[in-house]
Amino acid sequence: MSARRPLVLMILALATALMLCGGCLRRNGGKITDLFISDQRYVIDDTREMVRVYGRLDNTGHGRFRQVEVEIALVSKAGGTRGENSVILQNIQPLEKRVFAVDVTSHGRVSGVELKIREPKAP
């Protein structure tokens, strides 16, 4: 029986390690509130009915993100939506600053742009 004891302990240790690592792999390690958009700007091209949106995603925390989605909404003066698009940014590292650019088709006159950061929806 004493020969089986080290094997049982090794299996328990391995199971514990796998459970801990499994949790780490599923989680992104960071809080979405650690992310924000800086250097946001946009260029409206009325002839092509397109808006080019630029920004920089800043991760101010020490967590990693496998994927982050930046949603872009074009808005009118009255606050109505005039177009939407999003971009998926992958492998965001702690304290990283990631530049992005996205084209959004406009459906009417645009007076501003709203950006939101979120974790992507599962397919």
Phi, psi and omega in degrees: 000329181292336178289333181278336184300312178300324179295317179296316178297320179295319179295317178297317178297318179295318179297318178297315179297318179294322178296317180294314180293323179300320177295321179293322182289326181286324182276154179276349176084346182234170177256137181300335179288349176281353183255141172209162181260127174237170179051040180283132175205165180208156179234123180266126177245092183296330181292327179261359184051052184220147174235126177263120184251130179242151176190177176226124176273123179250124173263107183270356182259186181254011178264157177258153177233125176292316179214143174224138178252131174253117179266135181240130176234129173272134182235151176271176177300326181281354179096003179283154179280130181244007177160152181217150174197171177210165177224140176261124176254130186249154175053057177280121184268162177304136177062015181281149173240120186240121179276142177216160176216138183221136172268135179232126177287131180262143179238069183121180183290131183251133177243350180191175181227138175241134179240140177229144178251135177204166174281138182298149176286145177289141180293000000 
